[in-house]
């Protein structure tokens, strides 16, 4: 295997024809919007796309199919599959198990070429196959921005003044908080930031922090990122994080709910996201799904995009046709033909209309100050570090991230003994394995506690039982694994009373320097006779003290979990509910939940 490959410094044009496969693209304009499901006899190309553009790319694929493309006399179809860029990177490096990850990509289009660099580097390190092409073509672009509620951005001088990571560091480490800018009522500066192991915005924000700390815009080195002053700066920014997350939509949805409740300035002060996501939020469409655009009113407090004065990375949304044995000549030819279609002016205008910039970085009419966006920014664009430095930056986050203060609560009621689908294992067995694996995501100095609940477990017939108190994980990691492994099922589901008491306990042990949260997994509905309504719990979570606010992240496990009640609980605490209705997905779901810490 060739371990040394070209990096991805710019835009390259993919070859037009591969081998002897000929392309005959006979495109009609009849408006026949046949989906790929209706083209079962065609050769199907699988495109794995980053989530924020997957819906748009899928719509473009349907338009492509409507032209009736023919490759060497055979009709072509394109299947677009959404997958976060970090997840796709891990899947490729692990060998892409189709039973777990879904169909293998013929084309991979992550958010940025940084993920191609990381995948290439890790495949080389593990002597894996050389899958990543040396030449790629961007299909759209979007700079990373610091999105702030507009009044907060304006207090810092937006849109005329230059604002950067150093300003945020000063604000994050100032005990006066927003009083620094004449607004003590806004409290401390808080930052929403995704986990760089999963999310491009989290990774790019971390890279931007390092660049700002070093005062450079290119040629970041291993020695530079290890400098103690640089480390202190990055830790200072990270200290403002309210919680992390697997996707930026988590923060935008929570902000939307806060805005609807009249609290648009209290949830978070800033979120590191793509410029396009600011446009989505300000259109009342925080999910970014093109199907829901226009369904909701615009927020009362819109977001403004701050382009860090030190510079920012621009996501190039590369279109990588993999050098993989499963990518046949005909699929490669379809991939090249579909790329030409995507790069045509009509499709590029659709990207611009959706808040992206085009493949050359040109903004469309949607990028304007009324939408919270500045078309003449960013003034400074950062270069992507080398693969070795990228990998080191991503790995450094484990040491630099804000530490956790988290309580894990597992349902051990009788229904957890049921066999999960065709797995042959009980739901509890699968959950125990997932929980043990999730412990590996915590660092030794993270504070972790463990409870179980069913009914009449504890003193006085309470439904909860503490198995391990809140304390540093390091000394007790093995004991915690053994405790989880020995769990058994019994009783009913005392959900509301357990979470209510857990909130009280977390308030009493609250650590302002850590991310304080509760993770609760349950497969059923509350049936505890002494606490029958979710309303008191929702009221308690909604009206928590601002200086001791605890978020609850719920896992709705199996088809019988009470999803509406769990969503009420997580929404009231600006947490999130994760859907694990298929118990076989619990490993991935648990990992996503723990990525908030």
Secondary structure, 3 states (H helix, E strand, C coil): CCCCCCCCCCCCCCCCCCCCCCEECCCCCCCCCCCHHHCCCCEEEEEEECHHHHHHHHHHHHHHHHCCCEECCEEEEEEEEECCHHHHHHHHHHCCCHHHHCCCCCEEECCCHHHHHHHHHHHHHCCCCCCCCCCCEECCEEEEEEEEEHHHHHHCCCCCCCCCHHHHHHHHCCCCHHHHHCCHHHCCCCEECCCCCCCHHHHHHHHHHHHHHHCCCCCCCHHHHCCHHHHHHHHHHHCCEEECCCCCHHHHHHHHHHHHCCCCCCCCCEEEEEHHHHHHHHCCCCCCCHHHCCCCCCCCCCEEEECCCCCECEECCEEEECCCCCCCHHHHHHHHHHHHHHHCHHHHHHHHHCCCECCCCCECCCCCHHHCCCCCCCCCECCCCCHHHHHHHHHHHHHHCCCEEEEEEEECCHHHHCECCCCCCEHHHHHHHHHHHHHCCCCCCCEEEEEEECCCCCHHHCCEEEEEEEEECHHHHHHHHHHHHCCCCCCCCCHHHHHHHHHHHHHHCCCCCCEEEEEEEECCCCCCCCCCCCHHHHHHHHCCCHHHCCEEEEEEECCCCCHHHHHHHHHHCCCCEEEECCHHHHHHHHHHHHCCC
